[in-house]
Amino acid sequence: MAKIKVKKIKSAINRTQRQKRTLEALGLKKIGQVVEHDNTPNILGMIKKVNHLVSVETK
């Protein structure tokens, strides 16, 4: 399965609790942190909810 890299580029301060929990579920805590996930519909939906806070790179 294809992999994607997700990088947190903006702070979660003044964001909704749902967005903060989505970032945590993706494994993102600090700005600049990069995590790698499988390209699944679940992960893509989570990324779509916080796309203004992260950048995505396909591998």
Backbone as ProteinMPNN parsed JSONL, in Angstrom:
{"seq_chain_A": "MAKIKVKKIKSAINRTQRQKRTLEALGLKKIGQVVEHDNTPNILGMIKKVNHLVSVETK", "coords_chain_A": {"N_chain_A": [[0.834, -1.18, 0.0], [0.426, 2.288, -0.645], [2.38, 4.903, 0.817], [2.106, 7.87, 2.814], [3.448, 11.019, 3.807], [2.958, 13.07, 6.549], [3.103, 16.324, 7.738], [3.18, 18.507, 10.448], [2.42, 21.859, 10.29], [1.342, 24.132, 11.386], [0.186, 25.648, 14.45], [-1.981, 24.202, 16.965], [-3.323, 25.799, 18.658], [-6.121, 27.721, 19.638], [-7.876, 26.23, 18.094], [-10.56, 23.947, 17.322], [-11.667, 21.42, 19.667], [-12.052, 19.009, 18.411], [-10.383, 19.144, 16.154], [-7.896, 19.269, 17.408], [-7.815, 16.741, 18.622], [-7.853, 15.148, 16.364], [-5.359, 15.723, 15.224], [-3.744, 14.615, 17.232], [-4.503, 11.944, 16.979], [-3.419, 11.385, 14.528], [-0.837, 11.333, 15.262], [0.653, 13.597, 15.594], [2.365, 16.028, 17.364], [4.208, 18.152, 17.813], [5.148, 21.187, 16.106], [6.467, 20.878, 12.888], [6.963, 18.221, 13.094], [7.063, 15.023, 11.562], [5.133, 12.371, 10.326], [4.517, 9.049, 9.132], [2.077, 7.409, 7.25], [-0.16, 4.802, 6.088], [-1.837, 5.017, 2.945], [-4.896, 5.273, 3.359], [-8.529, 5.366, 3.311], [-9.486, 6.202, 5.841], [-7.332, 7.617, 7.039], [-6.952, 9.608, 5.101], [-9.364, 11.015, 5.353], [-9.072, 12.066, 7.919], [-6.9, 13.754, 7.501], [-8.039, 15.546, 5.732], [-9.768, 16.964, 7.394], [-8.023, 18.507, 8.887], [-6.472, 19.897, 7.082], [-5.559, 22.498, 6.809], [-3.679, 22.782, 8.73], [-1.63, 21.041, 8.301], [0.872, 19.593, 6.085], [1.08, 17.532, 3.195], [2.792, 14.814, 1.763], [3.208, 12.623, -0.857], [4.539, 9.355, -1.261]], "CA_chain_A": [[0.0, 0.0, 0.0], [1.191, 3.528, -0.748], [2.614, 5.632, 2.061], [2.096, 9.323, 2.729], [4.086, 11.704, 4.925], [2.161, 14.195, 7.027], [3.928, 17.215, 8.55], [2.428, 19.573, 11.113], [3.052, 23.133, 9.943], [0.743, 25.218, 12.155], [-0.182, 25.329, 15.821], [-3.366, 23.819, 17.235], [-3.896, 26.775, 19.589], [-7.352, 28.358, 19.136], [-8.58, 25.314, 17.183], [-11.585, 23.184, 18.032], [-11.195, 20.213, 20.338], [-12.08, 17.939, 17.414], [-9.175, 19.259, 15.34], [-6.76, 18.9, 18.267], [-7.821, 15.285, 18.782], [-7.496, 14.56, 15.074], [-3.898, 15.812, 15.122], [-3.193, 13.613, 18.15], [-4.758, 10.62, 16.406], [-2.458, 11.22, 13.446], [0.482, 11.189, 15.868], [1.354, 14.872, 15.477], [2.351, 16.798, 18.598], [4.99, 19.383, 17.691], [5.256, 21.777, 14.775], [7.627, 20.36, 12.18], [7.015, 16.762, 13.238], [6.619, 14.286, 10.38], [4.747, 10.978, 10.547], [4.225, 8.325, 7.896], [0.893, 6.568, 7.363], [-0.657, 4.174, 4.869], [-2.802, 5.836, 2.217], [-6.202, 4.643, 3.515], [-9.614, 6.353, 3.392], [-9.575, 6.754, 7.2], [-6.273, 8.607, 7.22], [-7.222, 10.727, 4.202], [-10.446, 11.792, 5.941], [-8.514, 12.818, 9.043], [-6.068, 14.811, 6.932], [-8.939, 16.535, 5.137], [-10.319, 17.776, 8.472], [-7.005, 19.417, 9.421], [-5.556, 20.192, 5.973], [-5.008, 23.837, 6.974], [-2.644, 22.706, 9.763], [-0.617, 20.052, 7.927], [1.22, 19.442, 4.674], [1.089, 16.11, 2.863], [3.689, 14.43, 0.669], [3.048, 11.216, -1.213], [5.826, 8.684, -1.457]], "C_chain_A": [[0.882, 1.249, 0.0], [1.295, 4.212, 0.615], [2.515, 7.126, 1.793], [2.769, 9.879, 3.972], [3.247, 12.92, 5.269], [3.032, 15.014, 7.974], [3.056, 18.307, 9.144], [3.142, 20.893, 10.865], [2.48, 24.321, 10.711], [0.325, 24.714, 13.524], [-1.657, 24.971, 15.935], [-4.023, 24.757, 18.248], [-5.055, 27.489, 18.899], [-8.046, 27.53, 18.067], [-9.609, 24.546, 17.998], [-10.974, 21.93, 18.656], [-11.129, 19.043, 19.353], [-10.818, 17.953, 16.55], [-7.942, 18.873, 16.146], [-6.67, 17.382, 18.42], [-7.471, 14.572, 17.486], [-5.991, 14.606, 14.87], [-3.227, 14.78, 16.026], [-3.345, 12.211, 17.582], [-3.817, 10.34, 15.239], [-1.035, 11.048, 13.983], [1.301, 12.458, 15.812], [1.22, 15.672, 16.762], [3.039, 18.144, 18.425], [4.996, 19.887, 16.253], [6.553, 21.286, 14.138], [7.759, 18.85, 12.265], [6.423, 16.096, 11.999], [6.289, 12.856, 10.786], [4.39, 10.358, 9.207], [3.058, 7.378, 8.146], [0.625, 5.884, 6.03], [-1.715, 5.077, 4.248], [-4.165, 5.131, 2.234], [-7.28, 5.721, 3.58], [-9.748, 6.983, 4.781], [-8.564, 7.869, 7.413], [-6.526, 9.829, 6.33], [-8.355, 11.609, 4.719], [-9.968, 12.632, 7.11], [-7.683, 13.988, 8.541], [-6.936, 15.917, 6.347], [-9.513, 17.475, 6.2], [-9.326, 18.803, 9.012], [-6.019, 19.844, 8.334], [-4.954, 21.593, 6.06], [-3.887, 23.876, 8.021], [-1.481, 21.794, 9.38], [-0.264, 20.181, 6.449], [1.398, 17.939, 4.411], [1.998, 15.883, 1.663], [3.484, 12.945, 0.398], [4.413, 10.622, -1.531], [5.819, 7.844, -2.695]], "O_chain_A": [[1.965, 1.249, 0.586], [0.399, 4.1, 1.451], [2.802, 7.592, 0.69], [2.681, 9.297, 5.054], [2.873, 13.701, 4.394], [3.628, 14.469, 8.903], [2.286, 18.954, 8.434], [4.321, 21.039, 11.186], [3.065, 25.404, 10.694], [0.135, 23.515, 13.732], [-2.476, 25.381, 15.113], [-5.164, 24.528, 18.651], [-4.974, 27.821, 17.717], [-8.739, 28.085, 17.214], [-9.533, 24.504, 19.226], [-9.92, 21.45, 18.237], [-10.249, 18.189, 19.456], [-10.253, 16.901, 16.25], [-7.039, 18.22, 15.623], [-5.583, 16.808, 18.356], [-6.857, 13.506, 17.51], [-5.402, 13.636, 14.394], [-2.251, 14.145, 15.627], [-2.436, 11.387, 17.685], [-3.457, 9.189, 14.991], [-0.133, 10.662, 13.24], [2.521, 12.412, 15.965], [0.11, 15.965, 17.206], [2.506, 19.17, 18.847], [4.866, 19.11, 15.307], [7.606, 21.282, 14.776], [8.59, 18.263, 11.572], [5.413, 16.547, 11.458], [7.057, 12.208, 11.496], [4.009, 11.055, 8.267], [3.048, 6.637, 9.129], [1.109, 6.316, 4.984], [-2.404, 5.813, 4.953], [-4.547, 4.478, 1.263], [-6.975, 6.876, 3.875], [-10.085, 8.161, 4.894], [-8.907, 8.941, 7.912], [-6.331, 10.962, 6.769], [-8.314, 12.827, 4.543], [-10.399, 13.773, 7.281], [-7.754, 15.087, 9.091], [-6.6, 17.096, 6.458], [-9.721, 18.658, 5.929], [-9.726, 19.844, 9.532], [-4.857, 20.124, 8.629], [-3.925, 21.85, 5.435], [-3.222, 24.9, 8.176], [-0.458, 21.777, 10.063], [-0.995, 20.791, 5.668], [1.812, 17.184, 5.291], [1.984, 16.639, 0.692], [3.575, 12.117, 1.304], [5.315, 11.31, -2.009], [6.823, 7.207, -3.014]]}, "name": "protein", "num_of_chains": 1, "seq": "MAKIKVKKIKSAINRTQRQKRTLEALGLKKIGQVVEHDNTPNILGMIKKVNHLVSVETK"}
